Amino acid sequence: MDKKRMNGLHHVTAISGPPQANVDFFTKIMDQRLVKKTVNFDDPGTYHLYYGNHTADPGTILTFFPFADAGPGRAGPGMASAYAYALGQKDFDDWMGRMALDGLDFDGPEERFGQRVVKIADPDGAKVELVEVDGTGGPMLDGFHSVTLQLDDLGPTQRLLTDVFGYEEVGHESKAGEERLRLAVPGDMREDLRGTVVDLMRSDTPSIGRQGAGSIHHVAFRALNDEDQLDWRERLLSVGMQVTPVIDRQYFNAIYFREPGGVLFEIATDPPGFTRDEELAHLGEDLKLPAQYEASRARIEQILPPITV
């Protein structure tokens, strides 16, 4: 099998409690744009909310299934345990100053692989990480730096990411009862990539993960188009992964599989993108439904709680 390299992260999908608190936090505190308001394909009585940068680029998209009655979730082995946004040094300092002035609690900064990291809790108690990187940006968080996968054994997942996805090891740390291995897309990839880092983490503290409010449901990597996605599917099948057929998710096509450590992975296509049913200037304004639910729009709109941005 010839060498091929993954194109970084496409999106991260998590679970939250009531939607309005989620919208308020990510649009007002985290400066993200609500770029799509739709419903869960499997449960149309529940929103599926998408946040991202102004142009809804891959690598900036964070999505939520907000269940009003969701019990609390907890990260554990076989789950993604954190996602992190990237900030240049000045923006990192500005964000810490702003959070302090606004009276927002945050943990840190701590140092991780020579970079400063702070964590702020979302309304469900999940930690949102901000990572200082080289370079400059702007006041809006403009994309992911990384995701962290919590595992009992780092080896099998490391081999999938390096041997199949083309990541390379760029760091290893052990401190405070935690081992962390850093993998990254090699540096000569396209310059527009976001979310090029995956951290594999093993903790000495026993824990059992549980899906619920404040937990991450899955991590999606980026396929440039349908052909690229099908090639990834064939590569995964050839190494024994059980991969779903291609599924139409309205704004991208998706395939899913569980990596060897148990984390649910998706590979999602860039096209057709979030402007397929709304103009860029009006992203996230209207409730968009998959075609199979349009006939039930009136009933769905009665069930869904109103949200404002």
ABEGO torsion letter per residue (X at the ends): XBBBBBAEBABBBBBBBBAAAAAAAAAAAAGBBBABBBBBAABAABBBBBBBBAAGBBGABBBBBBBAABBBBBBBBGBBABBBBBBBAAAAAAAAAAAAAAGBBBBOBBBBGGBBBBBBBBAAGBBBBBBBBBEBBBABBAEBABBBBBBABAAAAAAAAAAAAGBBBABBBBBGGBBBBBBBBBAABBAABBGABBBBBBBABBBBBBBEBGBBABBBBBBABAAAAAAAAAAAAAAGBBBBBBBBAGABBBBBBBBAAGBBBBBBBAOAEAAAABBAAABGABBBBBAAAAAAAAAAAAABBBBBX
